Amino acid sequence: MTQVAAEAGSFRDPRGRIFHVDKRVLRTVMPSAIADFEFVRASGLVEELQSDGRLIGENQVDAAVLGEHAAGASIVLEHPRLPFISYPYEWPFRALQAAALLHLDIQQAALQKGVSLTDATAYNIQFAGPRPVFIDSLSFRRYVDGEYWAGHRQFCEQFVNPLLLRAYTGVTHNAWFRGSLEGIPADDLSRLLPWRSRLSWNALTNVHMQARLQRASTTGHAASRAGKGKLPKIGFEQMLHSMRKWIAALEPKSGSATVWQDYATDNSYADAEAQKKRQFVAEFVQSAKPALLFDVGCNTGDYSAVALENGADLVVGFDFDHGALDYGYQRAVDAGLNFLPLHLDAANPSPEQGWRQAERMGFARRAQGDAVVGLALIHHLAIAKNLPLADVLAWLVAMAPRGVVEFVPKQDPMVQRLLQLREDLFDDYDQRAFESYLQKLARVVRSETVSSSGRTLYWFERA
Amino acid sequence: MLRRRAIRISLSLLGCTAFAAPAHAYLDPGTGSIILQSILAGIAVAMGVLRLYWYKLKALFTGKSAPAESRDGPDADAQNKS
């Protein structure tokens, strides 16, 4: 008997729901949605957006696959399964910006076909490598002349405001967004942005004015009056056009280069060492042929690129440093790499959260790949973050059945730098302990010392 | 003719706050956003009127007729944002 599981994050719109059956992803379309569903598909919009990959594919399937869960549904659709789900609070600035532009492009293309979007949630966008893809094919409905942009507030909270936070203040959106799953309210942001932001027409209206109007209109009377207006189509188009131009031009506030941005060139590694590491990773990937490889501590994606060149289909990278992530994301776009760098604080990964603590999946539940690479990582967790070495290894090895992990000994200049201003409490941090912990978790296929300081790579396979 | 178009546009500006067009969504669009959108719609219409007068004035001197309506409104933002 196959198990049908309702997707815990799909409940807000009663016009349809996502279900998982084994590895298949299915969507019910309820009778309340069917008129819009047919109108939108007849408009040619869905076909247009699917043809260049901006919208996820869909196939109508026999409703029997969902058993009793299909009761009442008019249609059941199947979507291709995405190899990895990520959330806006894990995206680097550039990825959130690309997602925002995709949303606007889709809304603009939709309007031309007499279609509009019901909402503007960032969770409706996922990534195929660095390319954003819209995944909610039930978000479309017939446009009614004169209607407001229903998703405007949500678009501001989930895309615009988080981007503005970084663009104006240099503060990244990730921690705030993670704590506030619906994004950053205009009222909060309005209090934080510098005064000069009022010189920007778009920031003035979308942030400051919206916040003020929202504050001034807490009475039911104002709400009922507000609902009686009309936004001419030309006004709607103008808003989208102006918003798109504005967002495309946003840049993270420039400050000093972040710690890791120049790491690939400016580090304590000799070139020969990097060459050995590349060779080791290349051989591992050629043997493992992973569909999904995790590069934990990916920095700007050097070894992710090596993995992709050697047969990995998709690399999802994780790093703590926003400068490195932005750089890595741009590199993936420019070089056409199927690489998605995401923000991760390994000492505090994304939790299970949202409604019933199930709406958005935690990191551990999603971090199941075919291979994992953790280079120049262990010392940052075991020493800089005081995480027990055995636990760090167990965490990493649990992410995939095989992988490569690097041990960085205490005498290495990088570790010495971490210990410079603090007491060395790490008695078990040595190569012998490392090997014994790793061997309890997996079989070591190969190991190679790659630097004069004694850095060693281990290729492991879980038993 | 200019006056008649101006009156028509002004009437449609008034119309912006007169006719009901409910937001067809399960999402609460937010009062602040809706009022803001009415204001922006009003500004867009007002700019249309001004633009019309401007072209008419220019036409008086150059003898050329007004071009088709441009969609570029107040979005000179890239310059303002650093």
Interface residues (C-beta under 8 A of the other chain):
Chain A: R12 D13 P14 R15 S116 T118 D119 R141 V144 D145 G146 E147 Y148 W149 A150 G151 H152 R153 Q154 C156 A167 A186 R196 S197 L199 S200 W201 N202 A203 T205 N206 M209 Q210 A211 R212 L213 Q214 R215 S217 T218 A222 A223 A226 G227 K228 G229 K230 L231 P232 I234 G235 E237 Q238 M239 H241 S242 K245 W246 A249 L250
Chain B: S12 G15 C16 T17 A18 F19 A20 A21 P22 A23 H24 A25 Y26 L27 P29 G30 T31 G32 S33 I34 I35 L36 Q37 S38 I39 L40 A41 A44 V45 R71 D72 G73 P74 D75 A76 D77 A78 N80 K81 S82
